[in-house]
């Protein structure tokens, strides 16, 4: 665990070493490209063949800081230097076990020219209870891309965690207030500030439960990636699952007071996933309830079936608590909770609220296919199914157009009888969206129809 007091000079020198004297950022970006995201260590991907062609020193650094692997003490010291190794041990980033040095469930991510220590995904944590407290995901990076960047901003990073949002924008800011409740997270936040050699006179770290300890400050921007995962009563998902049964427990508290902390024309940026029905997520109704003036811009980045959310949450909860046999039970518990709330989708959502003082306007941008899970599909009229090569079939629609399919797709579409999208979800919800895209492709080629 990161120590409460970290040597600032050593932290600054360590950050400069990683940025200026290693190829760490370049290698990271190359590996991240494999997964098109910010989590290049996810899954069981074998990096050995990727890393075997880079310099041995760089391989040691990448293995230790990015993949979270232990390293021989002498080898690591040769790669990063005695002072940097001493700093990692003194600060709590790493622990020594005999001749081995092991990261204490931390990885180092170079993002947007800054360095951040965070916990790896729970699957790669080495403790019995795999509970990350420092999280970074693509949602935070996407929020940063939406922010209207201009100079001399006064910014609040609310629920700051490791400080990803505020630190990524700090070069545009006259001041940044990082607001975080947990002391152990605040220690890691200071670590990140120090290794990035931030001008501390423009930074204020406030330990607070949301706005409770915020005085009369006003901000140009409030940035927020709140805990939003819905969790059944009596269950536990740390940090990300502090949103109550509908995921909006903390969001409501934020919306209740955010406006009074914004300057005129100030903006609240929020990224989250919200449950909802076929039309929209419920978080939009909460913005309409708490704000009577201003502009609310909403980007619905995707729409996922609620079964997928239940599966991911149940799996994470069971594995974090080293109790995988509960996964099916937890899945049913999540689904029962969603059924009571009468929701069928979850929406990854980006929201910008602008404090204008004019009557409320809401703009919603949909960025997904609006296929209803209540629809059915069947073969289009005059379509014939003919054998074509081994285990392949041709769909001909009576014109010159045809599509070649395999046995799996042949089984999916059947012999022409109507089939319900709901059956696809019930029978194989993990592959529902892949099948939906396939059906949309077949519809575009006039061989099936939606009814």
SVG drawing of the C-alpha trace seen along z (x, -y; Angstrom):
<svg xmlns="http://www.w3.org/2000/svg" viewBox="-44 -33 67 64">
<polyline fill="none" stroke="black" stroke-width="0.4" points="0.0,0.0 1.3,-3.5 2.7,-5.2 1.1,-8.4 4.3,-10.4 6.3,-10.0 9.7,-11.6 8.7,-14.2 12.2,-14.6 12.7,-10.9 9.2,-10.6 9.9,-13.4 13.2,-11.8 11.5,-8.5 8.9,-10.0 11.5,-11.8 13.5,-8.6 10.5,-6.6 9.5,-9.4 12.9,-10.5 15.3,-7.6 13.1,-4.6 11.0,-3.5 8.2,-2.6 5.5,-4.8 6.2,-3.7 6.1,0.0 2.9,-0.6 1.2,-2.2 2.3,0.6 0.9,3.3 -2.3,1.3 -2.9,1.2 -3.3,5.0 -6.4,4.5 -7.5,1.1 -7.9,-0.1 -6.1,-1.1 -6.0,2.4 -3.2,4.2 -2.8,6.8 -6.4,8.1 -7.0,11.7 -4.5,14.5 -2.7,13.1 0.9,14.4 3.2,11.4 6.4,13.5 6.7,13.4 5.9,9.7 8.5,8.8 11.3,11.1 12.5,8.8 13.0,5.7 16.0,4.8 16.5,6.9 16.4,3.7 13.2,2.5 11.7,6.0 12.4,6.0 10.8,2.5 7.7,3.4 7.3,6.8 7.5,5.2 5.6,1.9 3.0,2.8 2.4,6.5 2.9,6.4 5.3,9.3 8.0,9.7 11.6,9.2 15.0,10.3 16.2,7.4 19.6,7.1 18.1,7.2 15.6,4.5 18.2,2.3 20.3,2.6 17.3,1.6 16.1,-1.4 18.9,-2.4 19.5,-2.0 17.7,-5.3 14.6,-4.5 14.4,-1.0 14.8,-2.4 12.0,-4.9 9.6,-2.1 10.2,-0.1 10.0,-3.1 6.8,-4.4 5.0,-1.1 4.7,-0.6 6.7,2.6 7.7,5.1 10.8,7.3 10.5,11.1 14.0,12.5 15.8,11.7 12.6,10.9 10.9,7.4 7.1,7.5 4.7,4.7 2.1,4.5 -0.8,4.9 0.1,1.8 0.8,1.1 2.1,-2.1 0.2,-3.5 1.5,-6.3 -1.6,-8.1 -1.7,-11.5 1.8,-12.3 1.3,-11.6 2.1,-8.6 -0.5,-6.9 -0.3,-4.1 -3.5,-2.1 -4.5,1.4 -4.6,4.0 -7.9,5.7 -9.1,7.9 -8.3,11.0 -4.6,10.2 -4.4,9.1 -2.3,11.4 -4.2,11.2 -7.0,13.6 -9.6,10.9 -9.1,9.2 -10.5,5.8 -9.1,2.9 -9.4,-0.6 -7.6,-2.5 -9.3,-2.1 -8.8,-3.5 -10.9,-2.6 -11.6,-3.7 -14.7,-5.6 -12.4,-8.1 -10.3,-8.6 -13.4,-9.1 -14.7,-11.8 -11.4,-13.7 -11.9,-13.7 -15.3,-15.3 -14.1,-18.1 -14.0,-21.6 -10.3,-22.4 -9.4,-26.0 -6.8,-27.7 -7.0,-29.1 -9.7,-26.7 -10.7,-26.2 -11.6,-22.5 -12.9,-20.0 -12.1,-16.3 -14.9,-14.8 -14.5,-11.2 -11.0,-11.7 -9.5,-8.3 -6.0,-8.1 -6.5,-11.6 -6.8,-10.5 -9.3,-13.3 -7.8,-16.2 -4.2,-15.3 -4.9,-14.8 -6.3,-18.4 -4.0,-20.1 -1.9,-21.8 -5.0,-23.8 -5.9,-24.7 -5.2,-27.6 -6.2,-25.3 -7.5,-21.7 -9.3,-20.5 -9.1,-16.7 -12.0,-15.5 -11.8,-12.0 -13.1,-10.3 -10.7,-7.4 -7.4,-8.1 -5.5,-5.2 -6.7,-6.4 -5.5,-10.0 -2.1,-8.6 -1.9,-7.1 -3.2,-10.4 -0.3,-12.3 2.1,-9.7 0.7,-10.4 1.0,-14.1 4.6,-13.9 5.9,-11.5 4.4,-13.9 6.2,-16.9 3.0,-18.9 3.0,-22.5 1.6,-21.9 0.6,-25.5 -2.2,-25.0 -3.4,-21.7 -5.7,-21.2 -6.5,-17.7 -9.7,-17.6 -10.9,-14.6 -14.6,-14.8 -17.7,-12.7 -18.7,-14.4 -19.5,-18.1 -19.6,-17.8 -16.3,-19.5 -16.4,-21.9 -16.8,-25.5 -17.9,-28.4 -15.7,-27.5 -17.0,-27.9 -15.6,-26.0 -15.5,-26.2 -15.7,-22.4 -16.7,-19.6 -15.4,-16.3 -17.0,-13.1 -16.8,-9.3 -19.0,-8.2 -19.5,-4.7 -22.5,-3.6 -22.8,0.2 -26.2,1.4 -25.9,3.8 -28.6,5.9 -29.3,5.1 -26.9,7.1 -24.3,7.7 -21.0,5.8 -18.9,4.5 -16.2,2.2 -16.1,-1.4 -17.7,-0.9 -20.8,0.7 -21.6,-2.1 -24.5,-3.3 -27.3,-1.4 -29.8,0.9 -30.3,-1.4 -26.7,-2.7 -27.7,-6.3 -27.4,-6.7 -24.3,-8.9 -25.4,-10.5 -28.5,-12.0 -26.4,-13.4 -24.1,-15.0 -26.9,-16.5 -28.6,-17.9 -25.7,-20.2 -23.5,-20.5 -25.2,-23.6 -24.3,-25.7 -20.6,-25.0 -20.4,-26.0 -19.6,-29.4 -22.0,-30.9 -21.6,-28.9 -19.7,-26.3 -20.0,-22.7 -20.5,-19.4 -19.0,-16.4 -20.1,-13.0 -19.5,-9.5 -21.4,-6.4 -23.4,-3.5 -27.1,-3.8 -29.9,-1.2 -33.0,-2.0 -35.7,-0.9 -35.9,-0.7 -36.0,-4.5 -33.4,-5.9 -31.5,-5.5 -33.1,-6.6 -30.2,-9.0 -31.7,-11.5 -34.9,-11.7 -32.7,-12.5 -31.0,-15.4 -34.4,-16.7 -35.6,-16.4 -32.7,-18.3 -32.1,-21.0 -34.7,-23.5 -32.3,-25.6 -29.3,-25.1 -28.4,-22.7 -28.0,-18.9 -26.1,-17.2 -26.3,-13.4 -24.3,-11.0 -25.6,-7.4 -22.4,-5.6 -23.9,-2.2 -26.8,-0.1 -26.3,3.3 -28.7,6.0 -29.3,6.1 -28.3,9.8 -24.8,8.9 -24.6,6.4 -25.8,9.0 -23.3,11.5 -20.3,9.2 -21.3,8.0 -22.0,11.4 -18.7,12.7 -16.7,9.8 -18.3,10.1 -17.8,13.8 -14.1,13.6 -13.3,10.5 -14.3,12.4 -12.7,15.7 -16.1,17.4 -16.7,18.4 -19.3,21.0 -21.7,18.1 -21.6,16.7 -24.9,18.3 -26.7,17.4 -25.5,13.8 -26.5,13.6 -30.1,14.6 -30.0,12.1 -28.9,9.2 -31.6,10.2 -34.3,10.3 -33.3,6.8 -33.5,5.6 -36.9,7.2 -38.3,5.4 -37.1,2.1 -38.6,3.1 -35.4,2.3 -34.0,4.2 -30.8,2.3 -27.8,0.6 -26.4,-2.6 -22.8,-3.7 -23.4,-7.4 -21.5,-10.7 -23.2,-13.8 -22.3,-17.5 -24.4,-20.0 -23.9,-23.7 -25.1,-26.3 -26.7,-28.9 -29.5,-30.3 -31.9,-29.7 -34.9,-27.3 -33.7,-23.7 -32.9,-22.1 -31.9,-18.4 -30.1,-17.1 -29.7,-13.3 -27.4,-11.7 -27.9,-8.0 -24.8,-6.1 -26.2,-2.6 -28.6,-0.5 -32.1,-0.8 -33.2,2.8 -35.9,3.8 -35.4,7.0 -39.1,7.7 -38.7,7.9 -38.8,11.2 -36.9,12.0 -37.5,14.5 -36.4,15.3 -37.5,12.7 -40.0,13.6 -38.8,15.8 -35.5,16.6 -34.1,20.0 -31.5,21.9 -29.2,24.0 -26.2,26.2 -22.9,24.5 -19.5,26.3 -18.8,28.3 -20.9,27.2 -21.8,24.0 -25.1,22.7 -26.2,20.0 -29.2,17.7 -30.7,16.5 -33.4,13.8 -34.7,14.3 -32.5,11.6 -28.8,11.6 -28.0,11.0 -27.0,13.9 -25.2,14.5 -23.0,17.5 -23.4,18.7 -22.0,21.5 -23.8,24.2 -24.0,22.0 -25.8,19.2 -28.0,21.8 -29.1,23.0 -29.6,19.5 -32.1,18.5 -33.8,21.9 -36.1,22.8 -38.0,19.5 -40.2,19.6 -40.2,16.4 -37.8,16.3 -37.7,13.8 -34.7,11.7 -35.7,12.5 -34.8,16.1 -31.3,15.2 -30.9,13.3 -32.3,16.1 -30.3,18.8 -26.9,17.1 -26.8,13.6 -23.0,13.4 -23.1,13.6 -26.3,11.7 -24.8,8.5 -22.6,10.5 -25.7,12.3 -27.6,9.1 -24.9,7.6 -25.0,10.7 -28.8,10.4 -28.5,6.8 -26.0,7.7 -28.4,10.3 -31.3,7.8 -29.2,5.3 -28.8,8.0 -32.5,8.6 -32.4,12.3 -34.1,11.8 -36.6,9.3 -37.4,7.9 -41.1,8.2"/>
</svg>
